[in-house]
Amino acid sequence: MAGRWKVEWLVLTEGGERIVPGLKFLSEIETSPRLQLLRIVEAVCTVGPDQWRDQGTHCAMHSACSHLHEARDRQDQTLYRLYLRWQRDCQRVVILDGGRKANDTILPTDFYKRIAALGHEAEVDPSPFATPDDMVQIALHLAARAAAAEKRAAAAEQDVDDLLRS
């Protein structure tokens, strides 16, 4: 199969709520690594995972996660990972979740077990992929969170101004 690979996002249902772990992870990290990880996935999609040669930005994982790959970025002493399941038979990549760690450290074994399980979850039928409605709900949640943060920042600034005047 030639051509561009399709990108999907794994969705989970937890406590009756639909969660998109990969998008949640990306929404919680800084802009620079978020954009870099997404650019890496986009670039690998143009040639496929088996043709990608830059092991510093994208590579296969090991052990229990050997069926997965990771997009990789490093910002100062922090490593960012986006975990992926490449489904070669239908030329699709599923974004599972992400992780962040200090350089020269490892994430707990339980973390990798969870990532491996997510990779297997992407193989069930019907596929548990995010819908446009999931993405809209997440965007609305993020917008509300950003508005609340702005409101808190404005209130804190007002408190400082009040203190300085008193």
Backbone as JSON Lines, residues from 0, in Angstrom:
{"i":0,"aa":"M","n":[0.84,-1.18,0.0],"ca":[0.0,0.0,0.0],"c":[0.88,1.24,0.0]}
{"i":1,"aa":"A","n":[0.72,2.09,-0.94],"ca":[1.5,3.33,-0.99],"c":[0.63,4.5,-0.56]}
{"i":2,"aa":"G","n":[1.28,5.57,-0.18],"ca":[0.54,6.76,0.2],"c":[0.64,7.08,1.67]}
{"i":3,"aa":"R","n":[-0.09,8.06,2.04],"ca":[-0.06,8.6,3.39],"c":[-0.79,7.72,4.39]}
{"i":4,"aa":"W","n":[-0.25,7.65,5.6],"ca":[-0.86,6.89,6.68],"c":[-1.91,7.74,7.38]}
{"i":5,"aa":"K","n":[-2.98,7.1,7.8],"ca":[-4.05,7.78,8.52],"c":[-3.73,7.82,10.02]}
{"i":6,"aa":"V","n":[-4.1,8.9,10.68],"ca":[-3.87,9.05,12.12],"c":[-5.2,8.9,12.86]}
{"i":7,"aa":"E","n":[-5.2,8.07,13.89],"ca":[-6.36,7.9,14.77],"c":[-5.9,8.11,16.21]}
{"i":8,"aa":"W","n":[-6.84,8.43,17.08],"ca":[-6.57,8.63,18.5],"c":[-7.35,7.6,19.3]}
{"i":9,"aa":"L","n":[-6.66,6.85,20.15],"ca":[-7.33,5.88,21.01],"c":[-8.23,6.61,22.0]}
{"i":10,"aa":"V","n":[-9.42,6.07,22.2],"ca":[-10.34,6.63,23.2],"c":[-10.68,5.52,24.19]}
{"i":11,"aa":"L","n":[-10.73,5.9,25.46],"ca":[-11.11,4.97,26.53],"c":[-12.34,5.52,27.23]}
{"i":12,"aa":"T","n":[-13.11,4.64,27.82],"ca":[-14.24,5.07,28.63],"c":[-13.91,4.76,30.08]}
{"i":13,"aa":"E","n":[-13.85,5.81,30.89],"ca":[-13.53,5.66,32.3],"c":[-14.62,6.36,33.11]}
{"i":14,"aa":"G","n":[-15.32,5.59,33.93],"ca":[-16.38,6.17,34.76],"c":[-17.47,6.84,33.93]}
{"i":15,"aa":"G","n":[-17.78,6.27,32.77],"ca":[-18.8,6.82,31.9],"c":[-18.34,7.99,31.05]}
{"i":16,"aa":"E","n":[-17.09,8.42,31.22],"ca":[-16.55,9.55,30.45],"c":[-15.56,9.03,29.41]}
{"i":17,"aa":"R","n":[-15.65,9.59,28.2],"ca":[-14.71,9.21,27.14],"c":[-13.45,10.05,27.28]}
{"i":18,"aa":"I","n":[-12.3,9.35,27.32],"ca":[-11.0,10.0,27.51],"c":[-10.14,9.67,26.29]}
{"i":19,"aa":"V","n":[-9.4,10.66,25.79],"ca":[-8.44,10.46,24.71],"c":[-7.05,10.68,25.34]}
{"i":20,"aa":"P","n":[-6.41,9.6,25.82],"ca":[-5.18,9.75,26.6],"c":[-4.07,10.52,25.89]}
{"i":21,"aa":"G","n":[-3.87,10.25,24.6],"ca":[-2.81,10.94,23.87],"c":[-3.04,12.44,23.8]}
{"i":22,"aa":"L","n":[-4.27,12.83,23.55],"ca":[-4.59,14.25,23.47],"c":[-4.53,14.9,24.85]}
{"i":23,"aa":"K","n":[-4.94,14.17,25.86],"ca":[-4.86,14.68,27.24],"c":[-3.4,14.96,27.59]}
{"i":24,"aa":"F","n":[-2.52,13.99,27.29],"ca":[-1.09,14.18,27.54],"c":[-0.57,15.41,26.82]}
{"i":25,"aa":"L","n":[-0.86,15.52,25.53],"ca":[-0.35,16.65,24.76],"c":[-0.87,17.99,25.28]}
{"i":26,"aa":"S","n":[-2.1,17.99,25.79],"ca":[-2.67,19.25,26.29],"c":[-2.02,19.69,27.6]}
{"i":27,"aa":"E","n":[-1.33,18.77,28.27],"ca":[-0.73,19.07,29.57],"c":[0.76,19.42,29.5]}
{"i":28,"aa":"I","n":[1.35,19.35,28.31],"ca":[2.77,19.69,28.19],"c":[2.94,21.03,27.48]}
{"i":29,"aa":"E","n":[4.15,21.53,27.5],"ca":[4.45,22.81,26.89],"c":[4.26,22.74,25.36]}
{"i":30,"aa":"T","n":[4.1,23.9,24.76],"ca":[3.83,23.99,23.33],"c":[4.94,23.4,22.48]}
{"i":31,"aa":"S","n":[6.2,23.7,22.79],"ca":[7.31,23.25,21.95],"c":[7.38,21.73,21.82]}
{"i":32,"aa":"P","n":[7.41,20.97,22.92],"ca":[7.45,19.51,22.74],"c":[6.16,18.96,22.13]}
{"i":33,"aa":"R","n":[5.02,19.58,22.44],"ca":[3.75,19.13,21.85],"c":[3.83,19.21,20.33]}
{"i":34,"aa":"L","n":[4.24,20.37,19.83],"ca":[4.31,20.55,18.38],"c":[5.36,19.64,17.76]}
{"i":35,"aa":"Q","n":[6.49,19.48,18.43],"ca":[7.55,18.63,17.88],"c":[7.09,17.17,17.77]}
{"i":36,"aa":"L","n":[6.44,16.66,18.81],"ca":[5.95,15.28,18.76],"c":[4.95,15.08,17.63]}
{"i":37,"aa":"L","n":[4.04,16.04,17.47],"ca":[3.06,15.94,16.39],"c":[3.72,16.05,15.02]}
{"i":38,"aa":"R","n":[4.75,16.88,14.9],"ca":[5.48,16.99,13.63],"c":[6.18,15.67,13.3]}
{"i":39,"aa":"I","n":[6.72,15.02,14.33],"ca":[7.39,13.74,14.09],"c":[6.4,12.71,13.57]}
{"i":40,"aa":"V","n":[5.25,12.61,14.21],"ca":[4.22,11.66,13.75],"c":[3.82,11.99,12.32]}
{"i":41,"aa":"E","n":[3.61,13.26,12.05],"ca":[3.24,13.7,10.7],"c":[4.31,13.3,9.68]}
{"i":42,"aa":"A","n":[5.56,13.5,10.03],"ca":[6.65,13.17,9.11],"c":[6.74,11.67,8.87]}
{"i":43,"aa":"V","n":[6.63,10.87,9.93],"ca":[6.71,9.42,9.77],"c":[5.53,8.92,8.92]}
{"i":44,"aa":"C","n":[4.39,9.57,9.04],"ca":[3.22,9.2,8.23],"c":[3.48,9.37,6.74]}
{"i":45,"aa":"T","n":[4.41,10.2,6.37],"ca":[4.67,10.42,4.94],"c":[5.43,9.25,4.31]}
{"i":46,"aa":"V","n":[6.2,8.51,5.12],"ca":[6.99,7.4,4.58],"c":[6.66,6.06,5.22]}
{"i":47,"aa":"G","n":[6.03,6.08,6.38],"ca":[5.72,4.85,7.11],"c":[6.81,4.53,8.12]}
{"i":48,"aa":"P","n":[6.46,3.79,9.15],"ca":[7.41,3.54,10.24],"c":[8.61,2.68,9.83]}
{"i":49,"aa":"D","n":[8.43,1.82,8.86],"ca":[9.53,0.93,8.46],"c":[10.57,1.63,7.59]}
{"i":50,"aa":"Q","n":[10.21,2.77,7.02],"ca":[11.14,3.53,6.17],"c":[11.81,4.67,6.94]}
{"i":51,"aa":"W","n":[11.33,4.97,8.13],"ca":[11.87,6.08,8.92],"c":[13.23,5.68,9.48]}
{"i":52,"aa":"R","n":[14.24,6.5,9.3],"ca":[15.6,6.12,9.7],"c":[16.13,6.87,10.92]}
{"i":53,"aa":"D","n":[15.52,7.96,11.32],"ca":[16.02,8.76,12.44],"c":[15.56,8.15,13.77]}
{"i":54,"aa":"Q","n":[16.39,7.29,14.36],"ca":[16.06,6.62,15.61],"c":[15.98,7.58,16.8]}
{"i":55,"aa":"G","n":[16.51,8.77,16.65],"ca":[16.45,9.76,17.73],"c":[15.07,10.38,17.88]}
{"i":56,"aa":"T","n":[14.28,10.33,16.82],"ca":[12.95,10.95,16.87],"c":[11.79,9.95,16.86]}
{"i":57,"aa":"H","n":[12.06,8.75,16.36],"ca":[10.99,7.75,16.27],"c":[11.63,6.37,16.2]}
{"i":58,"aa":"C","n":[11.19,5.47,17.08],"ca":[11.77,4.12,17.04],"c":[10.83,3.11,17.68]}
{"i":59,"aa":"A","n":[11.13,1.84,17.38],"ca":[10.39,0.74,17.97],"c":[10.76,0.62,19.44]}
{"i":60,"aa":"M","n":[9.8,0.12,20.22],"ca":[10.03,-0.09,21.65],"c":[10.45,-1.55,21.88]}
{"i":61,"aa":"H","n":[10.66,-1.93,23.13],"ca":[11.18,-3.25,23.46],"c":[10.26,-3.97,24.44]}
{"i":62,"aa":"S","n":[10.58,-5.21,24.7],"ca":[9.94,-6.05,25.72],"c":[8.43,-6.08,25.53]}
{"i":63,"aa":"A","n":[7.68,-5.81,26.6],"ca":[6.21,-5.9,26.56],"c":[5.62,-4.89,25.57]}
{"i":64,"aa":"C","n":[6.38,-3.87,25.22],"ca":[5.9,-2.83,24.29],"c":[6.48,-3.0,22.89]}
{"i":65,"aa":"S","n":[6.98,-4.19,22.56],"ca":[7.65,-4.38,21.27],"c":[6.71,-4.2,20.08]}
{"i":66,"aa":"H","n":[5.41,-4.21,20.3],"ca":[4.45,-4.0,19.22],"c":[4.18,-2.5,19.01]}
{"i":67,"aa":"L","n":[4.88,-1.65,19.77],"ca":[4.65,-0.21,19.73],"c":[5.89,0.55,19.28]}
{"i":68,"aa":"H","n":[5.68,1.81,18.95],"ca":[6.77,2.74,18.65],"c":[6.58,3.97,19.53]}
{"i":69,"aa":"E","n":[7.62,4.8,19.57],"ca":[7.49,6.07,20.27],"c":[8.08,7.19,19.44]}
{"i":70,"aa":"A","n":[7.35,8.31,19.41],"ca":[7.9,9.56,18.87],"c":[8.62,10.19,20.05]}
{"i":71,"aa":"R","n":[9.81,10.77,19.79],"ca":[10.66,11.24,20.89],"c":[11.09,12.68,20.69]}
{"i":72,"aa":"D","n":[11.09,13.4,21.81],"ca":[11.61,14.77,21.81],"c":[12.34,14.99,23.11]}
{"i":73,"aa":"R","n":[13.33,15.85,23.06],"ca":[14.07,16.24,24.26],"c":[14.13,17.76,24.31]}
{"i":74,"aa":"Q","n":[13.73,18.3,25.44],"ca":[13.82,19.74,25.68],"c":[14.62,19.9,26.96]}
{"i":75,"aa":"D","n":[15.82,20.46,26.84],"ca":[16.74,20.56,27.98],"c":[16.97,19.17,28.56]}
{"i":76,"aa":"Q","n":[16.64,18.96,29.81],"ca":[16.87,17.66,30.45],"c":[15.58,16.85,30.61]}
{"i":77,"aa":"T","n":[14.53,17.21,29.84],"ca":[13.27,16.49,29.91],"c":[13.02,15.77,28.58]}
{"i":78,"aa":"L","n":[12.65,14.5,28.69],"ca":[12.32,13.69,27.52],"c":[10.81,13.55,27.43]}
{"i":79,"aa":"Y","n":[10.29,13.72,26.23],"ca":[8.86,13.59,25.96],"c":[8.67,12.45,24.98]}
{"i":80,"aa":"R","n":[7.65,11.62,25.24],"ca":[7.36,10.48,24.39],"c":[5.88,10.45,24.02]}
{"i":81,"aa":"L","n":[5.6,10.1,22.79],"ca":[4.24,9.87,22.34],"c":[4.2,8.43,21.84]}
{"i":82,"aa":"Y","n":[3.37,7.6,22.46],"ca":[3.34,6.16,22.17],"c":[2.35,5.86,21.06]}
{"i":83,"aa":"L","n":[2.79,5.04,20.12],"ca":[2.06,4.82,18.86],"c":[1.91,3.34,18.56]}
{"i":84,"aa":"R","n":[0.8,3.01,17.93],"ca":[0.57,1.65,17.41],"c":[0.38,1.77,15.91]}
{"i":85,"aa":"W","n":[1.38,1.3,15.16],"ca":[1.28,1.33,13.7],"c":[0.55,0.09,13.24]}
{"i":86,"aa":"Q","n":[-0.56,0.28,12.54],"ca":[-1.35,-0.84,12.0],"c":[-1.08,-0.91,10.5]}
{"i":87,"aa":"R","n":[-0.09,-1.73,10.17],"ca":[0.4,-1.78,8.8],"c":[-0.63,-2.3,7.8]}
{"i":88,"aa":"D","n":[-1.48,-3.22,8.22],"ca":[-2.45,-3.81,7.29],"c":[-3.45,-2.78,6.77]}
{"i":89,"aa":"C","n":[-3.72,-1.74,7.53],"ca":[-4.67,-0.71,7.06],"c":[-4.01,0.67,6.97]}
{"i":90,"aa":"Q","n":[-2.69,0.7,7.02],"ca":[-1.89,1.92,6.87],"c":[-2.42,3.03,7.79]}
{"i":91,"aa":"R","n":[-2.41,2.7,9.09],"ca":[-2.96,3.62,10.1],"c":[-2.04,3.62,11.31]}
{"i":92,"aa":"V","n":[-1.92,4.79,11.96],"ca":[-1.21,4.89,13.23],"c":[-2.22,5.34,14.28]}
{"i":93,"aa":"V","n":[-2.17,4.7,15.43],"ca":[-3.05,5.05,16.53],"c":[-2.19,5.71,17.61]}
{"i":94,"aa":"I","n":[-2.54,6.93,17.96],"ca":[-1.85,7.62,19.04],"c":[-2.49,7.15,20.34]}
{"i":95,"aa":"L","n":[-1.66,6.53,21.19],"ca":[-2.16,5.9,22.41],"c":[-2.12,6.83,23.62]}
{"i":96,"aa":"D","n":[-0.95,7.33,23.94],"ca":[-0.75,8.14,25.13],"c":[0.65,8.73,25.06]}
{"i":97,"aa":"G","n":[1.02,9.45,26.08],"ca":[2.35,10.04,26.12],"c":[2.96,9.91,27.5]}
{"i":98,"aa":"G","n":[4.21,10.29,27.58],"ca":[4.92,10.28,28.85],"c":[6.02,11.31,28.84]}
{"i":99,"aa":"R","n":[6.39,11.71,30.04],"ca":[7.46,12.7,30.21],"c":[8.34,12.2,31.35]}
{"i":100,"aa":"K","n":[9.64,12.38,31.19],"ca":[10.56,11.95,32.24],"c":[11.83,12.76,32.16]}
{"i":101,"aa":"A","n":[12.56,12.78,33.26],"ca":[13.86,13.43,33.27],"c":[14.84,12.58,32.47]}
{"i":102,"aa":"N","n":[15.81,13.23,31.85],"ca":[16.84,12.52,31.11],"c":[17.56,11.54,32.05]}
{"i":103,"aa":"D","n":[18.0,10.43,31.52],"ca":[18.72,9.39,32.27],"c":[17.89,8.77,33.39]}
{"i":104,"aa":"T","n":[16.57,8.73,33.21],"ca":[15.7,8.04,34.16],"c":[14.81,7.1,33.37]}
{"i":105,"aa":"I","n":[14.12,6.22,34.07],"ca":[13.15,5.34,33.41],"c":[11.8,5.53,34.08]}
{"i":106,"aa":"L","n":[10.77,5.3,33.32],"ca":[9.42,5.34,33.88],"c":[9.16,4.0,34.58]}
{"i":107,"aa":"P","n":[8.23,3.98,35.52],"ca":[7.95,2.73,36.25],"c":[7.46,1.62,35.32]}
{"i":108,"aa":"T","n":[7.75,0.38,35.69],"ca":[7.33,-0.79,34.92],"c":[5.82,-0.79,34.7]}
{"i":109,"aa":"D","n":[5.05,-0.4,35.71],"ca":[3.59,-0.35,35.58],"c":[3.15,0.6,34.48]}
{"i":110,"aa":"F","n":[3.9,1.69,34.3],"ca":[3.58,2.64,33.24],"c":[3.68,1.93,31.89]}
{"i":111,"aa":"Y","n":[4.78,1.2,31.67],"ca":[4.96,0.51,30.4],"c":[3.95,-0.62,30.21]}
{"i":112,"aa":"K","n":[3.56,-1.27,31.28],"ca":[2.52,-2.31,31.18],"c":[1.21,-1.68,30.71]}
{"i":113,"aa":"R","n":[0.89,-0.5,31.24],"ca":[-0.33,0.2,30.84],"c":[-0.26,0.59,29.36]}
{"i":114,"aa":"I","n":[0.9,1.09,28.93],"ca":[1.07,1.48,27.52],"c":[0.92,0.25,26.62]}
{"i":115,"aa":"A","n":[1.51,-0.88,27.02],"ca":[1.38,-2.11,26.24],"c":[-0.08,-2.52,26.12]}
{"i":116,"aa":"A","n":[-0.82,-2.41,27.23],"ca":[-2.25,-2.76,27.21],"c":[-3.03,-1.82,26.3]}
{"i":117,"aa":"L","n":[-2.66,-0.55,26.28],"ca":[-3.33,0.39,25.37],"c":[-3.08,-0.01,23.92]}
{"i":118,"aa":"G","n":[-1.87,-0.46,23.63],"ca":[-1.56,-0.91,22.28],"c":[-2.43,-2.08,21.85]}
{"i":119,"aa":"H","n":[-2.7,-2.99,22.77],"ca":[-3.59,-4.12,22.47],"c":[-5.04,-3.65,22.36]}
{"i":120,"aa":"E","n":[-5.4,-2.66,23.16],"ca":[-6.76,-2.1,23.12],"c":[-7.07,-1.54,21.73]}
{"i":121,"aa":"A","n":[-6.06,-1.0,21.07],"ca":[-6.26,-0.42,19.73],"c":[-6.6,-1.47,18.69]}
{"i":122,"aa":"E","n":[-6.42,-2.74,19.02],"ca":[-6.66,-3.82,18.07],"c":[-8.05,-4.45,18.18]}
{"i":123,"aa":"V","n":[-8.85,-4.05,19.17],"ca":[-10.16,-4.66,19.33],"c":[-11.1,-4.2,18.23]}
{"i":124,"aa":"D","n":[-12.15,-4.96,18.04],"ca":[-13.13,-4.63,17.01],"c":[-14.49,-4.46,17.66]}
{"i":125,"aa":"P","n":[-15.18,-3.35,17.51],"ca":[-14.8,-2.21,16.68],"c":[-13.68,-1.4,17.34]}
{"i":126,"aa":"S","n":[-12.9,-0.75,16.51],"ca":[-11.77,0.03,16.99],"c":[-12.23,1.18,17.88]}
{"i":127,"aa":"P","n":[-11.58,1.35,19.03],"ca":[-11.97,2.4,19.96],"c":[-11.28,3.73,19.65]}
{"i":128,"aa":"F","n":[-11.69,4.36,18.56],"ca":[-11.04,5.6,18.15],"c":[-11.92,6.8,18.48]}
{"i":129,"aa":"A","n":[-11.25,7.92,18.69],"ca":[-11.95,9.16,19.02],"c":[-12.79,9.61,17.82]}
{"i":130,"aa":"T","n":[-13.93,10.18,18.14],"ca":[-14.83,10.72,17.12],"c":[-14.66,12.25,17.1]}
{"i":131,"aa":"P","n":[-15.18,12.9,16.07],"ca":[-15.14,14.37,16.08],"c":[-15.81,14.95,17.34]}
{"i":132,"aa":"D","n":[-16.86,14.31,17.81],"ca":[-17.52,14.8,19.02],"c":[-16.59,14.73,20.24]}
{"i":133,"aa":"D","n":[-15.79,13.65,20.33],"ca":[-14.81,13.55,21.41],"c":[-13.84,14.73,21.36]}
{"i":134,"aa":"M","n":[-13.38,15.03,20.16],"ca":[-12.41,16.12,20.0],"c":[-13.03,17.47,20.35]}
{"i":135,"aa":"V","n":[-14.28,17.67,19.96],"ca":[-14.97,18.93,20.3],"c":[-15.13,19.04,21.81]}
{"i":136,"aa":"Q","n":[-15.53,17.97,22.46],"ca":[-15.69,17.99,23.91],"c":[-14.37,18.31,24.61]}
{"i":137,"aa":"I","n":[-13.29,17.73,24.13],"ca":[-11.97,18.0,24.71],"c":[-11.58,19.46,24.46]}
{"i":138,"aa":"A","n":[-11.82,19.95,23.27],"ca":[-11.5,21.36,22.96],"c":[-12.29,22.3,23.87]}
{"i":139,"aa":"L","n":[-13.56,22.0,24.09],"ca":[-14.37,22.84,24.98],"c":[-13.85,22.78,26.41]}
{"i":140,"aa":"H","n":[-13.47,21.59,26.85],"ca":[-12.91,21.44,28.19],"c":[-11.61,22.24,28.34]}
{"i":141,"aa":"L","n":[-10.74,22.15,27.33],"ca":[-9.48,22.89,27.38],"c":[-9.71,24.4,27.35]}
{"i":142,"aa":"A","n":[-10.68,24.83,26.56],"ca":[-10.99,26.27,26.51],"c":[-11.51,26.75,27.85]}
{"i":143,"aa":"A","n":[-12.37,25.96,28.49],"ca":[-12.89,26.32,29.81],"c":[-11.77,26.35,30.84]}
{"i":144,"aa":"R","n":[-10.87,25.39,30.75],"ca":[-9.73,25.35,31.67],"c":[-8.83,26.57,31.47]}
{"i":145,"aa":"A","n":[-8.59,26.94,30.23],"ca":[-7.75,28.11,29.94],"c":[-8.42,29.39,30.44]}
{"i":146,"aa":"A","n":[-9.73,29.5,30.24],"ca":[-10.46,30.68,30.71],"c":[-10.41,30.78,32.23]}
{"i":147,"aa":"A","n":[-10.55,29.67,32.91],"ca":[-10.48,29.66,34.38],"c":[-9.09,30.06,34.84]}
{"i":148,"aa":"A","n":[-8.06,29.59,34.16],"ca":[-6.68,29.96,34.52],"c":[-6.45,31.45,34.31]}
{"i":149,"aa":"E","n":[-6.98,31.99,33.22],"ca":[-6.85,33.44,32.98],"c":[-7.56,34.24,34.06]}
{"i":150,"aa":"K","n":[-8.72,33.76,34.46],"ca":[-9.49,34.43,35.51],"c":[-8.72,34.41,36.83]}
{"i":151,"aa":"R","n":[-8.12,33.26,37.16],"ca":[-7.33,33.16,38.39],"c":[-6.12,34.08,38.33]}
{"i":152,"aa":"A","n":[-5.47,34.15,37.18],"ca":[-4.3,35.02,37.02],"c":[-4.69,36.49,37.17]}
{"i":153,"aa":"A","n":[-5.82,36.85,36.6],"ca":[-6.29,38.24,36.72],"c":[-6.62,38.58,38.17]}
{"i":154,"aa":"A","n":[-7.24,37.62,38.87],"ca":[-7.57,37.84,40.28],"c":[-6.31,37.97,41.12]}
{"i":155,"aa":"A","n":[-5.3,37.15,40.83],"ca":[-4.04,37.22,41.57],"c":[-3.35,38.55,41.3]}
{"i":156,"aa":"E","n":[-3.39,39.0,40.07],"ca":[-2.8,40.3,39.72],"c":[-3.52,41.43,40.45]}
{"i":157,"aa":"Q","n":[-4.82,41.33,40.53],"ca":[-5.6,42.34,41.25],"c":[-5.25,42.32,42.74]}
{"i":158,"aa":"D","n":[-5.07,41.14,43.31],"ca":[-4.67,41.02,44.71],"c":[-3.33,41.7,44.95]}
{"i":159,"aa":"V","n":[-2.38,41.51,44.04],"ca":[-1.07,42.14,44.18],"c":[-1.22,43.66,44.1]}
{"i":160,"aa":"D","n":[-2.01,44.13,43.14],"ca":[-2.23,45.58,43.02],"c":[-2.86,46.14,44.3]}
{"i":161,"aa":"D","n":[-3.83,45.42,44.86],"ca":[-4.48,45.87,46.1],"c":[-3.49,45.92,47.25]}
{"i":162,"aa":"L","n":[-2.61,44.92,47.33],"ca":[-1.6,44.91,48.39],"c":[-0.62,46.07,48.25]}
{"i":163,"aa":"L","n":[-0.23,46.35,47.03],"ca":[0.71,47.44,46.79],"c":[0.1,48.81,47.12]}
{"i":164,"aa":"R","n":[-1.19,48.93,46.93],"ca":[-1.87,50.2,47.22],"c":[-2.13,50.38,48.71]}
{"i":165,"aa":"S","n":[-2.16,49.29,49.46],"ca":[-2.51,49.41,50.88],"c":[-1.32,49.7,51.75]}
